[in-house]
Amino acid sequence: MRRALWDADWVTAMAHNYSLPDLVIQRLIEEFLAATDLTPEQYVAERHLTLHQAGMPNAEIYQVLQAEVEKGRFRTRPLSQRQVRRWIYG
């Protein structure tokens, strides 16, 4: 994980607003920052592994990943299944 990039007062305020302990807020921030730090290629590879481990067949995974990247936080054109496979397998 990356080094703490947040202000302690901000964590305290969020903990108060959401009735969660400071450590939980810190962990949420760390996970959010780690997730948003991924490139589209890294996201596709990691998400493929997660879905594959859950037992989803590749044909379905490719469709899920196409939709997730298209609707997600990445600014990218719609992906073909071939592009998804190339991002996963190189």
PDB file of N, CA, C and O in Angstrom:
ATOM      1  N   MET A   1       0.834  -1.191   0.000  1.00  0.00           N
ATOM      2  CA  MET A   1       0.000   0.000   0.000  1.00  0.00           C
ATOM      3  C   MET A   1       0.876   1.250   0.000  1.00  0.00           C
ATOM      4  O   MET A   1       2.009   1.238   0.480  1.00  0.00           O
ATOM      5  N   ARG A   2       0.339   2.291  -0.532  1.00  0.00           N
ATOM      6  CA  ARG A   2       1.092   3.530  -0.543  1.00  0.00           C
ATOM      7  C   ARG A   2       1.038   4.196   0.826  1.00  0.00           C
ATOM      8  O   ARG A   2       0.193   3.873   1.660  1.00  0.00           O
ATOM      9  N   ARG A   3       1.920   5.095   1.028  1.00  0.00           N
ATOM     10  CA  ARG A   3       2.040   5.834   2.273  1.00  0.00           C
ATOM     11  C   ARG A   3       0.800   6.697   2.484  1.00  0.00           C
ATOM     12  O   ARG A   3       0.147   7.098   1.521  1.00  0.00           O
ATOM     13  N   ALA A   4       0.482   6.978   3.728  1.00  0.00           N
ATOM     14  CA  ALA A   4      -0.720   7.761   4.066  1.00  0.00           C
ATOM     15  C   ALA A   4      -0.682   9.126   3.380  1.00  0.00           C
ATOM     16  O   ALA A   4       0.286   9.873   3.522  1.00  0.00           O
ATOM     17  N   LEU A   5      -1.733   9.441   2.642  1.00  0.00           N
ATOM     18  CA  LEU A   5      -1.809  10.713   1.921  1.00  0.00           C
ATOM     19  C   LEU A   5      -2.959  11.575   2.428  1.00  0.00           C
ATOM     20  O   LEU A   5      -3.378  12.517   1.755  1.00  0.00           O
ATOM     21  N   TRP A   6      -3.460  11.259   3.591  1.00  0.00           N
ATOM     22  CA  TRP A   6      -4.615  11.982   4.080  1.00  0.00           C
ATOM     23  C   TRP A   6      -4.274  12.668   5.395  1.00  0.00           C
ATOM     24  O   TRP A   6      -3.317  12.309   6.081  1.00  0.00           O
ATOM     25  N   ASP A   7      -5.053  13.624   5.711  1.00  0.00           N
ATOM     26  CA  ASP A   7      -4.911  14.412   6.929  1.00  0.00           C
ATOM     27  C   ASP A   7      -5.655  13.708   8.060  1.00  0.00           C
ATOM     28  O   ASP A   7      -6.754  13.193   7.857  1.00  0.00           O
ATOM     29  N   ALA A   8      -5.061  13.687   9.243  1.00  0.00           N
ATOM     30  CA  ALA A   8      -5.682  13.017  10.400  1.00  0.00           C
ATOM     31  C   ALA A   8      -7.038  13.634  10.736  1.00  0.00           C
ATOM     32  O   ALA A   8      -7.955  12.920  11.140  1.00  0.00           O
ATOM     33  N   ASP A   9      -7.175  14.952  10.573  1.00  0.00           N
ATOM     34  CA  ASP A   9      -8.457  15.605  10.851  1.00  0.00           C
ATOM     35  C   ASP A   9      -9.543  15.119   9.886  1.00  0.00           C
ATOM     36  O   ASP A   9     -10.706  14.977  10.264  1.00  0.00           O
ATOM     37  N   TRP A  10      -9.153  14.874   8.661  1.00  0.00           N
ATOM     38  CA  TRP A  10     -10.098  14.377   7.663  1.00  0.00           C
ATOM     39  C   TRP A  10     -10.575  12.985   8.052  1.00  0.00           C
ATOM     40  O   TRP A  10     -11.768  12.694   7.966  1.00  0.00           O
ATOM     41  N   VAL A  11      -9.659  12.122   8.476  1.00  0.00           N
ATOM     42  CA  VAL A  11     -10.023  10.772   8.905  1.00  0.00           C
ATOM     43  C   VAL A  11     -10.967  10.845  10.097  1.00  0.00           C
ATOM     44  O   VAL A  11     -11.971  10.133  10.140  1.00  0.00           O
ATOM     45  N   THR A  12     -10.653  11.698  11.060  1.00  0.00           N
ATOM     46  CA  THR A  12     -11.489  11.846  12.252  1.00  0.00           C
ATOM     47  C   THR A  12     -12.889  12.327  11.868  1.00  0.00           C
ATOM     48  O   THR A  12     -13.886  11.820  12.383  1.00  0.00           O
ATOM     49  N   ALA A  13     -12.963  13.298  10.970  1.00  0.00           N
ATOM     50  CA  ALA A  13     -14.264  13.819  10.537  1.00  0.00           C
ATOM     51  C   ALA A  13     -15.078  12.741   9.825  1.00  0.00           C
ATOM     52  O   ALA A  13     -16.278  12.606  10.062  1.00  0.00           O
ATOM     53  N   MET A  14     -14.428  11.980   8.959  1.00  0.00           N
ATOM     54  CA  MET A  14     -15.142  10.905   8.257  1.00  0.00           C
ATOM     55  C   MET A  14     -15.591   9.823   9.231  1.00  0.00           C
ATOM     56  O   MET A  14     -16.696   9.294   9.112  1.00  0.00           O
ATOM     57  N   ALA A  15     -14.741   9.498  10.188  1.00  0.00           N
ATOM     58  CA  ALA A  15     -15.099   8.490  11.193  1.00  0.00           C
ATOM     59  C   ALA A  15     -16.330   8.945  11.969  1.00  0.00           C
ATOM     60  O   ALA A  15     -17.222   8.145  12.256  1.00  0.00           O
ATOM     61  N   HIS A  16     -16.374  10.221  12.304  1.00  0.00           N
ATOM     62  CA  HIS A  16     -17.521  10.770  13.031  1.00  0.00           C
ATOM     63  C   HIS A  16     -18.775  10.754  12.144  1.00  0.00           C
ATOM     64  O   HIS A  16     -19.844  10.331  12.584  1.00  0.00           O
ATOM     65  N   ASN A  17     -18.638  11.213  10.902  1.00  0.00           N
ATOM     66  CA  ASN A  17     -19.785  11.296   9.987  1.00  0.00           C
ATOM     67  C   ASN A  17     -20.386   9.937   9.661  1.00  0.00           C
ATOM     68  O   ASN A  17     -21.598   9.817   9.476  1.00  0.00           O
ATOM     69  N   TYR A  18     -19.544   8.916   9.591  1.00  0.00           N
ATOM     70  CA  TYR A  18     -20.018   7.591   9.195  1.00  0.00           C
ATOM     71  C   TYR A  18     -20.053   6.593  10.344  1.00  0.00           C
ATOM     72  O   TYR A  18     -20.320   5.408  10.142  1.00  0.00           O
ATOM     73  N   SER A  19     -19.781   7.079  11.546  1.00  0.00           N
ATOM     74  CA  SER A  19     -19.817   6.243  12.759  1.00  0.00           C
ATOM     75  C   SER A  19     -18.956   4.983  12.618  1.00  0.00           C
ATOM     76  O   SER A  19     -19.370   3.878  12.967  1.00  0.00           O
ATOM     77  N   LEU A  20     -17.756   5.189  12.099  1.00  0.00           N
ATOM     78  CA  LEU A  20     -16.799   4.096  11.938  1.00  0.00           C
ATOM     79  C   LEU A  20     -15.500   4.451  12.656  1.00  0.00           C
ATOM     80  O   LEU A  20     -15.168   5.629  12.785  1.00  0.00           O
ATOM     81  N   PRO A  21     -14.770   3.455  13.120  1.00  0.00           N
ATOM     82  CA  PRO A  21     -13.487   3.727  13.771  1.00  0.00           C
ATOM     83  C   PRO A  21     -12.467   4.311  12.779  1.00  0.00           C
ATOM     84  O   PRO A  21     -12.530   4.045  11.578  1.00  0.00           O
ATOM     85  N   ASP A  22     -11.540   5.101  13.298  1.00  0.00           N
ATOM     86  CA  ASP A  22     -10.506   5.712  12.460  1.00  0.00           C
ATOM     87  C   ASP A  22      -9.763   4.675  11.619  1.00  0.00           C
ATOM     88  O   ASP A  22      -9.479   4.914  10.445  1.00  0.00           O
ATOM     89  N   LEU A  23      -9.450   3.533  12.213  1.00  0.00           N
ATOM     90  CA  LEU A  23      -8.700   2.512  11.477  1.00  0.00           C
ATOM     91  C   LEU A  23      -9.486   1.966  10.289  1.00  0.00           C
ATOM     92  O   LEU A  23      -8.904   1.644   9.254  1.00  0.00           O
ATOM     93  N   VAL A  24     -10.790   1.862  10.434  1.00  0.00           N
ATOM     94  CA  VAL A  24     -11.630   1.399   9.321  1.00  0.00           C
ATOM     95  C   VAL A  24     -11.619   2.443   8.206  1.00  0.00           C
ATOM     96  O   VAL A  24     -11.488   2.098   7.031  1.00  0.00           O
ATOM     97  N   ILE A  25     -11.754   3.701   8.568  1.00  0.00           N
ATOM     98  CA  ILE A  25     -11.715   4.785   7.578  1.00  0.00           C
ATOM     99  C   ILE A  25     -10.371   4.782   6.861  1.00  0.00           C
ATOM    100  O   ILE A  25     -10.322   4.909   5.637  1.00  0.00           O
ATOM    101  N   GLN A  26      -9.288   4.639   7.603  1.00  0.00           N
ATOM    102  CA  GLN A  26      -7.959   4.611   6.982  1.00  0.00           C
ATOM    103  C   GLN A  26      -7.846   3.459   5.992  1.00  0.00           C
ATOM    104  O   GLN A  26      -7.300   3.626   4.902  1.00  0.00           O
ATOM    105  N   ARG A  27      -8.355   2.302   6.364  1.00  0.00           N
ATOM    106  CA  ARG A  27      -8.300   1.131   5.477  1.00  0.00           C
ATOM    107  C   ARG A  27      -9.141   1.359   4.222  1.00  0.00           C
ATOM    108  O   ARG A  27      -8.725   0.997   3.121  1.00  0.00           O
ATOM    109  N   LEU A  28     -10.314   1.954   4.383  1.00  0.00           N
ATOM    110  CA  LEU A  28     -11.156   2.261   3.226  1.00  0.00           C
ATOM    111  C   LEU A  28     -10.446   3.214   2.268  1.00  0.00           C
ATOM    112  O   LEU A  28     -10.487   3.034   1.051  1.00  0.00           O
ATOM    113  N   ILE A  29      -9.796   4.225   2.832  1.00  0.00           N
ATOM    114  CA  ILE A  29      -9.059   5.183   2.002  1.00  0.00           C
ATOM    115  C   ILE A  29      -7.924   4.474   1.269  1.00  0.00           C
ATOM    116  O   ILE A  29      -7.722   4.694   0.075  1.00  0.00           O
ATOM    117  N   GLU A  30      -7.187   3.626   1.979  1.00  0.00           N
ATOM    118  CA  GLU A  30      -6.082   2.887   1.349  1.00  0.00           C
ATOM    119  C   GLU A  30      -6.584   2.009   0.212  1.00  0.00           C
ATOM    120  O   GLU A  30      -5.980   1.973  -0.860  1.00  0.00           O
ATOM    121  N   GLU A  31      -7.688   1.302   0.441  1.00  0.00           N
ATOM    122  CA  GLU A  31      -8.233   0.426  -0.599  1.00  0.00           C
ATOM    123  C   GLU A  31      -8.732   1.230  -1.795  1.00  0.00           C
ATOM    124  O   GLU A  31      -8.532   0.836  -2.944  1.00  0.00           O
ATOM    125  N   PHE A  32      -9.378   2.351  -1.519  1.00  0.00           N
ATOM    126  CA  PHE A  32      -9.862   3.204  -2.601  1.00  0.00           C
ATOM    127  C   PHE A  32      -8.700   3.730  -3.433  1.00  0.00           C
ATOM    128  O   PHE A  32      -8.736   3.680  -4.662  1.00  0.00           O
ATOM    129  N   LEU A  33      -7.670   4.234  -2.761  1.00  0.00           N
ATOM    130  CA  LEU A  33      -6.516   4.766  -3.485  1.00  0.00           C
ATOM    131  C   LEU A  33      -5.809   3.678  -4.283  1.00  0.00           C
ATOM    132  O   LEU A  33      -5.367   3.919  -5.406  1.00  0.00           O
ATOM    133  N   ALA A  34      -5.703   2.499  -3.717  1.00  0.00           N
ATOM    134  CA  ALA A  34      -5.059   1.390  -4.433  1.00  0.00           C
ATOM    135  C   ALA A  34      -5.869   1.009  -5.672  1.00  0.00           C
ATOM    136  O   ALA A  34      -5.300   0.751  -6.733  1.00  0.00           O
ATOM    137  N   ALA A  35      -7.179   0.973  -5.539  1.00  0.00           N
ATOM    138  CA  ALA A  35      -8.036   0.588  -6.667  1.00  0.00           C
ATOM    139  C   ALA A  35      -8.028   1.638  -7.768  1.00  0.00           C
ATOM    140  O   ALA A  35      -8.033   1.296  -8.950  1.00  0.00           O
ATOM    141  N   THR A  36      -8.015   2.900  -7.396  1.00  0.00           N
ATOM    142  CA  THR A  36      -8.057   3.954  -8.404  1.00  0.00           C
ATOM    143  C   THR A  36      -6.690   4.246  -8.991  1.00  0.00           C
ATOM    144  O   THR A  36      -6.574   5.057  -9.910  1.00  0.00           O
ATOM    145  N   ASP A  37      -5.660   3.604  -8.480  1.00  0.00           N
ATOM    146  CA  ASP A  37      -4.311   3.800  -8.993  1.00  0.00           C
ATOM    147  C   ASP A  37      -3.999   2.839 -10.140  1.00  0.00           C
ATOM    148  O   ASP A  37      -2.941   2.944 -10.761  1.00  0.00           O
ATOM    149  N   LEU A  38      -4.898   1.914 -10.425  1.00  0.00           N
ATOM    150  CA  LEU A  38      -4.668   0.918 -11.464  1.00  0.00           C
ATOM    151  C   LEU A  38      -4.870   1.508 -12.858  1.00  0.00           C
ATOM    152  O   LEU A  38      -5.748   2.346 -13.068  1.00  0.00           O
ATOM    153  N   THR A  39      -4.056   1.066 -13.797  1.00  0.00           N
ATOM    154  CA  THR A  39      -4.307   1.382 -15.203  1.00  0.00           C
ATOM    155  C   THR A  39      -5.444   0.475 -15.679  1.00  0.00           C
ATOM    156  O   THR A  39      -5.754  -0.513 -15.015  1.00  0.00           O
ATOM    157  N   PRO A  40      -6.065   0.789 -16.804  1.00  0.00           N
ATOM    158  CA  PRO A  40      -7.104  -0.112 -17.307  1.00  0.00           C
ATOM    159  C   PRO A  40      -6.578  -1.534 -17.521  1.00  0.00           C
ATOM    160  O   PRO A  40      -7.280  -2.505 -17.242  1.00  0.00           O
ATOM    161  N   GLU A  41      -5.354  -1.653 -18.013  1.00  0.00           N
ATOM    162  CA  GLU A  41      -4.767  -2.971 -18.248  1.00  0.00           C
ATOM    163  C   GLU A  41      -4.593  -3.739 -16.942  1.00  0.00           C
ATOM    164  O   GLU A  41      -4.890  -4.933 -16.883  1.00  0.00           O
ATOM    165  N   GLN A  42      -4.115  -3.067 -15.896  1.00  0.00           N
ATOM    166  CA  GLN A  42      -3.940  -3.713 -14.594  1.00  0.00           C
ATOM    167  C   GLN A  42      -5.290  -4.128 -14.016  1.00  0.00           C
ATOM    168  O   GLN A  42      -5.434  -5.219 -13.466  1.00  0.00           O
ATOM    169  N   TYR A  43      -6.283  -3.238 -14.148  1.00  0.00           N
ATOM    170  CA  TYR A  43      -7.619  -3.549 -13.644  1.00  0.00           C
ATOM    171  C   TYR A  43      -8.161  -4.812 -14.312  1.00  0.00           C
ATOM    172  O   TYR A  43      -8.666  -5.710 -13.639  1.00  0.00           O
ATOM    173  N   VAL A  44      -8.051  -4.875 -15.648  1.00  0.00           N
ATOM    174  CA  VAL A  44      -8.572  -6.023 -16.391  1.00  0.00           C
ATOM    175  C   VAL A  44      -7.879  -7.305 -15.943  1.00  0.00           C
ATOM    176  O   VAL A  44      -8.541  -8.319 -15.721  1.00  0.00           O
ATOM    177  N   ALA A  45      -6.559  -7.273 -15.807  1.00  0.00           N
ATOM    178  CA  ALA A  45      -5.821  -8.475 -15.403  1.00  0.00           C
ATOM    179  C   ALA A  45      -6.218  -8.926 -14.000  1.00  0.00           C
ATOM    180  O   ALA A  45      -6.442 -10.115 -13.774  1.00  0.00           O
ATOM    181  N   GLU A  46      -6.309  -7.982 -13.051  1.00  0.00           N
ATOM    182  CA  GLU A  46      -6.671  -8.341 -11.675  1.00  0.00           C
ATOM    183  C   GLU A  46      -8.113  -8.820 -11.578  1.00  0.00           C
ATOM    184  O   GLU A  46      -8.409  -9.788 -10.878  1.00  0.00           O
ATOM    185  N   ARG A  47      -9.006  -8.137 -12.285  1.00  0.00           N
ATOM    186  CA  ARG A  47     -10.419  -8.518 -12.239  1.00  0.00           C
ATOM    187  C   ARG A  47     -10.624  -9.885 -12.898  1.00  0.00           C
ATOM    188  O   ARG A  47     -11.435 -10.683 -12.429  1.00  0.00           O
ATOM    189  N   HIS A  48      -9.896 -10.153 -13.976  1.00  0.00           N
ATOM    190  CA  HIS A  48      -9.973 -11.465 -14.625  1.00  0.00           C
ATOM    191  C   HIS A  48      -9.611 -12.558 -13.635  1.00  0.00           C
ATOM    192  O   HIS A  48     -10.307 -13.568 -13.538  1.00  0.00           O
ATOM    193  N   LEU A  49      -8.531 -12.359 -12.907  1.00  0.00           N
ATOM    194  CA  LEU A  49      -8.101 -13.362 -11.935  1.00  0.00           C
ATOM    195  C   LEU A  49      -9.184 -13.601 -10.885  1.00  0.00           C
ATOM    196  O   LEU A  49      -9.474 -14.746 -10.540  1.00  0.00           O
ATOM    197  N   THR A  50      -9.779 -12.525 -10.381  1.00  0.00           N
ATOM    198  CA  THR A  50     -10.832 -12.639  -9.370  1.00  0.00           C
ATOM    199  C   THR A  50     -12.032 -13.417  -9.910  1.00  0.00           C
ATOM    200  O   THR A  50     -12.536 -14.324  -9.249  1.00  0.00           O
ATOM    201  N   LEU A  51     -12.482 -13.060 -11.104  1.00  0.00           N
ATOM    202  CA  LEU A  51     -13.641 -13.738 -11.692  1.00  0.00           C
ATOM    203  C   LEU A  51     -13.316 -15.187 -12.044  1.00  0.00           C
ATOM    204  O   LEU A  51     -14.153 -16.074 -11.874  1.00  0.00           O
ATOM    205  N   HIS A  52     -12.105 -15.425 -12.531  1.00  0.00           N
ATOM    206  CA  HIS A  52     -11.684 -16.792 -12.865  1.00  0.00           C
ATOM    207  C   HIS A  52     -11.654 -17.665 -11.612  1.00  0.00           C
ATOM    208  O   HIS A  52     -12.099 -18.812 -11.638  1.00  0.00           O
ATOM    209  N   GLN A  53     -11.131 -17.119 -10.519  1.00  0.00           N
ATOM    210  CA  GLN A  53     -11.077 -17.867  -9.263  1.00  0.00           C
ATOM    211  C   GLN A  53     -12.471 -18.141  -8.712  1.00  0.00           C
ATOM    212  O   GLN A  53     -12.669 -19.100  -7.965  1.00  0.00           O
ATOM    213  N   ALA A  54     -13.438 -17.302  -9.077  1.00  0.00           N
ATOM    214  CA  ALA A  54     -14.824 -17.512  -8.646  1.00  0.00           C
ATOM    215  C   ALA A  54     -15.534 -18.547  -9.523  1.00  0.00           C
ATOM    216  O   ALA A  54     -16.693 -18.882  -9.279  1.00  0.00           O
ATOM    217  N   GLY A  55     -14.834 -19.051 -10.542  1.00  0.00           N
ATOM    218  CA  GLY A  55     -15.398 -20.107 -11.370  1.00  0.00           C
ATOM    219  C   GLY A  55     -16.098 -19.650 -12.632  1.00  0.00           C
ATOM    220  O   GLY A  55     -16.734 -20.460 -13.307  1.00  0.00           O
ATOM    221  N   MET A  56     -15.999 -18.380 -12.967  1.00  0.00           N
ATOM    222  CA  MET A  56     -16.664 -17.883 -14.169  1.00  0.00           C
ATOM    223  C   MET A  56     -15.851 -18.281 -15.408  1.00  0.00           C
ATOM    224  O   MET A  56     -14.627 -18.153 -15.403  1.00  0.00           O
ATOM    225  N   PRO A  57     -16.514 -18.759 -16.463  1.00  0.00           N
ATOM    226  CA  PRO A  57     -15.790 -19.117 -17.685  1.00  0.00           C
ATOM    227  C   PRO A  57     -15.280 -17.867 -18.417  1.00  0.00           C
ATOM    228  O   PRO A  57     -15.876 -16.794 -18.333  1.00  0.00           O
ATOM    229  N   ASN A  58     -14.167 -18.034 -19.131  1.00  0.00           N
ATOM    230  CA  ASN A  58     -13.545 -16.896 -19.804  1.00  0.00           C
ATOM    231  C   ASN A  58     -14.484 -16.163 -20.748  1.00  0.00           C
ATOM    232  O   ASN A  58     -14.454 -14.934 -20.803  1.00  0.00           O
ATOM    233  N   ALA A  59     -15.313 -16.878 -21.488  1.00  0.00           N
ATOM    234  CA  ALA A  59     -16.228 -16.211 -22.425  1.00  0.00           C
ATOM    235  C   ALA A  59     -17.113 -15.196 -21.697  1.00  0.00           C
ATOM    236  O   ALA A  59     -17.365 -14.108 -22.215  1.00  0.00           O
ATOM    237  N   GLU A  60     -17.579 -15.547 -20.511  1.00  0.00           N
ATOM    238  CA  GLU A  60     -18.392 -14.619 -19.713  1.00  0.00           C
ATOM    239  C   GLU A  60     -17.527 -13.517 -19.117  1.00  0.00           C
ATOM    240  O   GLU A  60     -17.939 -12.358 -19.070  1.00  0.00           O
ATOM    241  N   ILE A  61     -16.337 -13.872 -18.663  1.00  0.00           N
ATOM    242  CA  ILE A  61     -15.432 -12.886 -18.066  1.00  0.00           C
ATOM    243  C   ILE A  61     -15.139 -11.772 -19.064  1.00  0.00           C
ATOM    244  O   ILE A  61     -15.165 -10.597 -18.698  1.00  0.00           O
ATOM    245  N   TYR A  62     -14.861 -12.121 -20.312  1.00  0.00           N
ATOM    246  CA  TYR A  62     -14.544 -11.106 -21.318  1.00  0.00           C
ATOM    247  C   TYR A  62     -15.693 -10.117 -21.482  1.00  0.00           C
ATOM    248  O   TYR A  62     -15.470  -8.912 -21.594  1.00  0.00           O
ATOM    249  N   GLN A  63     -16.918 -10.627 -21.495  1.00  0.00           N
ATOM    250  CA  GLN A  63     -18.082  -9.745 -21.626  1.00  0.00           C
ATOM    251  C   GLN A  63     -18.226  -8.845 -20.404  1.00  0.00           C
ATOM    252  O   GLN A  63     -18.509  -7.653 -20.532  1.00  0.00           O
ATOM    253  N   VAL A  64     -18.030  -9.416 -19.224  1.00  0.00           N
ATOM    254  CA  VAL A  64     -18.120  -8.632 -17.983  1.00  0.00           C
ATOM    255  C   VAL A  64     -17.072  -7.526 -17.993  1.00  0.00           C
ATOM    256  O   VAL A  64     -17.371  -6.376 -17.669  1.00  0.00           O
ATOM    257  N   LEU A  65     -15.848  -7.873 -18.364  1.00  0.00           N
ATOM    258  CA  LEU A  65     -14.766  -6.890 -18.367  1.00  0.00           C
ATOM    259  C   LEU A  65     -15.002  -5.795 -19.398  1.00  0.00           C
ATOM    260  O   LEU A  65     -14.725  -4.625 -19.135  1.00  0.00           O
ATOM    261  N   GLN A  66     -15.509  -6.166 -20.561  1.00  0.00           N
ATOM    262  CA  GLN A  66     -15.834  -5.153 -21.562  1.00  0.00           C
ATOM    263  C   GLN A  66     -16.817  -4.142 -20.982  1.00  0.00           C
ATOM    264  O   GLN A  66     -16.618  -2.934 -21.112  1.00  0.00           O
ATOM    265  N   ALA A  67     -17.859  -4.624 -20.356  1.00  0.00           N
ATOM    266  CA  ALA A  67     -18.885  -3.743 -19.788  1.00  0.00           C
ATOM    267  C   ALA A  67     -18.330  -2.917 -18.633  1.00  0.00           C
ATOM    268  O   ALA A  67     -18.613  -1.723 -18.536  1.00  0.00           O
ATOM    269  N   GLU A  68     -17.542  -3.540 -17.754  1.00  0.00           N
ATOM    270  CA  GLU A  68     -17.014  -2.818 -16.597  1.00  0.00           C
ATOM    271  C   GLU A  68     -16.062  -1.704 -17.008  1.00  0.00           C
ATOM    272  O   GLU A  68     -16.112  -0.610 -16.446  1.00  0.00           O
ATOM    273  N   VAL A  69     -15.202  -1.966 -17.976  1.00  0.00           N
ATOM    274  CA  VAL A  69     -14.265  -0.928 -18.416  1.00  0.00           C
ATOM    275  C   VAL A  69     -15.023   0.202 -19.095  1.00  0.00           C
ATOM    276  O   VAL A  69     -14.710   1.376 -18.895  1.00  0.00           O
ATOM    277  N   GLU A  70     -16.019  -0.153 -19.895  1.00  0.00           N
ATOM    278  CA  GLU A  70     -16.814   0.848 -20.595  1.00  0.00           C
ATOM    279  C   GLU A  70     -17.567   1.756 -19.624  1.00  0.00           C
ATOM    280  O   GLU A  70     -17.658   2.964 -19.844  1.00  0.00           O
ATOM    281  N   LYS A  71     -18.105   1.175 -18.549  1.00  0.00           N
ATOM    282  CA  LYS A  71     -18.905   1.929 -17.588  1.00  0.00           C
ATOM    283  C   LYS A  71     -18.077   2.464 -16.428  1.00  0.00           C
ATOM    284  O   LYS A  71     -18.574   3.247 -15.618  1.00  0.00           O
ATOM    285  N   GLY A  72     -16.843   2.055 -16.345  1.00  0.00           N
ATOM    286  CA  GLY A  72     -16.011   2.379 -15.187  1.00  0.00           C
ATOM    287  C   GLY A  72     -15.386   3.753 -15.236  1.00  0.00           C
ATOM    288  O   GLY A  72     -15.829   4.640 -15.966  1.00  0.00           O
ATOM    289  N   ARG A  73     -14.366   3.902 -14.455  1.00  0.00           N
ATOM    290  CA  ARG A  73     -13.729   5.198 -14.278  1.00  0.00           C
ATOM    291  C   ARG A  73     -12.682   5.507 -15.339  1.00  0.00           C
ATOM    292  O   ARG A  73     -12.074   6.577 -15.306  1.00  0.00           O
ATOM    293  N   PHE A  74     -12.459   4.596 -16.275  1.00  0.00           N
ATOM    294  CA  PHE A  74     -11.410   4.774 -17.265  1.00  0.00           C
ATOM    295  C   PHE A  74     -11.941   5.478 -18.497  1.00  0.00           C
ATOM    296  O   PHE A  74     -13.060   5.227 -18.946  1.00  0.00           O
ATOM    297  N   ARG A  75     -11.124   6.355 -19.030  1.00  0.00           N
ATOM    298  CA  ARG A  75     -11.473   7.003 -20.290  1.00  0.00           C
ATOM    299  C   ARG A  75     -10.843   6.187 -21.401  1.00  0.00           C
ATOM    300  O   ARG A  75      -9.674   6.367 -21.742  1.00  0.00           O
ATOM    301  N   THR A  76     -11.616   5.314 -21.943  1.00  0.00           N
ATOM    302  CA  THR A  76     -11.137   4.454 -23.019  1.00  0.00           C
ATOM    303  C   THR A  76     -12.299   4.136 -23.942  1.00  0.00           C
ATOM    304  O   THR A  76     -13.461   4.146 -23.537  1.00  0.00           O
ATOM    305  N   ARG A  77     -11.966   3.860 -25.164  1.00  0.00           N
ATOM    306  CA  ARG A  77     -13.014   3.472 -26.117  1.00  0.00           C
ATOM    307  C   ARG A  77     -13.497   2.069 -25.754  1.00  0.00           C
ATOM    308  O   ARG A  77     -12.806   1.352 -25.031  1.00  0.00           O
ATOM    309  N   PRO A  78     -14.654   1.671 -26.236  1.00  0.00           N
ATOM    310  CA  PRO A  78     -15.117   0.305 -25.963  1.00  0.00           C
ATOM    311  C   PRO A  78     -14.075  -0.716 -26.421  1.00  0.00           C
ATOM    312  O   PRO A  78     -13.436  -0.546 -27.459  1.00  0.00           O
ATOM    313  N   LEU A  79     -13.918  -1.766 -25.639  1.00  0.00           N
ATOM    314  CA  LEU A  79     -12.918  -2.789 -25.927  1.00  0.00           C
ATOM    315  C   LEU A  79     -13.536  -3.978 -26.641  1.00  0.00           C
ATOM    316  O   LEU A  79     -14.675  -4.359 -26.372  1.00  0.00           O
ATOM    317  N   SER A  80     -12.775  -4.556 -27.549  1.00  0.00           N
ATOM    318  CA  SER A  80     -13.191  -5.817 -28.164  1.00  0.00           C
ATOM    319  C   SER A  80     -12.752  -6.951 -27.241  1.00  0.00           C
ATOM    320  O   SER A  80     -11.917  -6.753 -26.358  1.00  0.00           O
ATOM    321  N   GLN A  81     -13.319  -8.143 -27.451  1.00  0.00           N
ATOM    322  CA  GLN A  81     -12.878  -9.293 -26.654  1.00  0.00           C
ATOM    323  C   GLN A  81     -11.401  -9.579 -26.909  1.00  0.00           C
ATOM    324  O   GLN A  81     -10.686 -10.008 -26.004  1.00  0.00           O
ATOM    325  N   ARG A  82     -10.949  -9.345 -28.121  1.00  0.00           N
ATOM    326  CA  ARG A  82      -9.531  -9.562 -28.443  1.00  0.00           C
ATOM    327  C   ARG A  82      -8.646  -8.644 -27.598  1.00  0.00           C
ATOM    328  O   ARG A  82      -7.622  -9.083 -27.075  1.00  0.00           O
ATOM    329  N   GLN A  83      -9.034  -7.366 -27.461  1.00  0.00           N
ATOM    330  CA  GLN A  83      -8.255  -6.441 -26.635  1.00  0.00           C
ATOM    331  C   GLN A  83      -8.246  -6.882 -25.179  1.00  0.00           C
ATOM    332  O   GLN A  83      -7.212  -6.825 -24.514  1.00  0.00           O
ATOM    333  N   VAL A  84      -9.392  -7.319 -24.688  1.00  0.00           N
ATOM    334  CA  VAL A  84      -9.463  -7.794 -23.301  1.00  0.00           C
ATOM    335  C   VAL A  84      -8.504  -8.962 -23.111  1.00  0.00           C
ATOM    336  O   VAL A  84      -7.747  -8.994 -22.141  1.00  0.00           O
ATOM    337  N   ARG A  85      -8.533  -9.915 -24.028  1.00  0.00           N
ATOM    338  CA  ARG A  85      -7.627 -11.073 -23.921  1.00  0.00           C
ATOM    339  C   ARG A  85      -6.168 -10.642 -23.988  1.00  0.00           C
ATOM    340  O   ARG A  85      -5.335 -11.175 -23.254  1.00  0.00           O
ATOM    341  N   ARG A  86      -5.846  -9.694 -24.849  1.00  0.00           N
ATOM    342  CA  ARG A  86      -4.457  -9.223 -24.949  1.00  0.00           C
ATOM    343  C   ARG A  86      -4.015  -8.548 -23.664  1.00  0.00           C
ATOM    344  O   ARG A  86      -2.859  -8.689 -23.263  1.00  0.00           O
ATOM    345  N   TRP A  87      -4.914  -7.812 -23.006  1.00  0.00           N
ATOM    346  CA  TRP A  87      -4.564  -7.169 -21.734  1.00  0.00           C
ATOM    347  C   TRP A  87      -4.344  -8.210 -20.647  1.00  0.00           C
ATOM    348  O   TRP A  87      -3.515  -8.018 -19.758  1.00  0.00           O
ATOM    349  N   ILE A  88      -5.077  -9.303 -20.714  1.00  0.00           N
ATOM    350  CA  ILE A  88      -4.941 -10.351 -19.696  1.00  0.00           C
ATOM    351  C   ILE A  88      -3.682 -11.176 -19.935  1.00  0.00           C
ATOM    352  O   ILE A  88      -2.886 -11.394 -19.021  1.00  0.00           O
ATOM    353  N   TYR A  89      -3.515 -11.625 -21.152  1.00  0.00           N
ATOM    354  CA  TYR A  89      -2.456 -12.595 -21.438  1.00  0.00           C
ATOM    355  C   TYR A  89      -1.211 -11.993 -22.084  1.00  0.00           C
ATOM    356  O   TYR A  89      -0.193 -12.669 -22.235  1.00  0.00           O
ATOM    357  N   GLY A  90      -1.297 -10.729 -22.460  1.00  0.00           N
ATOM    358  CA  GLY A  90      -0.128 -10.076 -23.060  1.00  0.00           C
ATOM    359  C   GLY A  90      -0.013 -10.235 -24.535  1.00  0.00           C
ATOM    360  O   GLY A  90       0.931  -9.726 -25.140  1.00  0.00           O
TER     361      GLY A  90
END
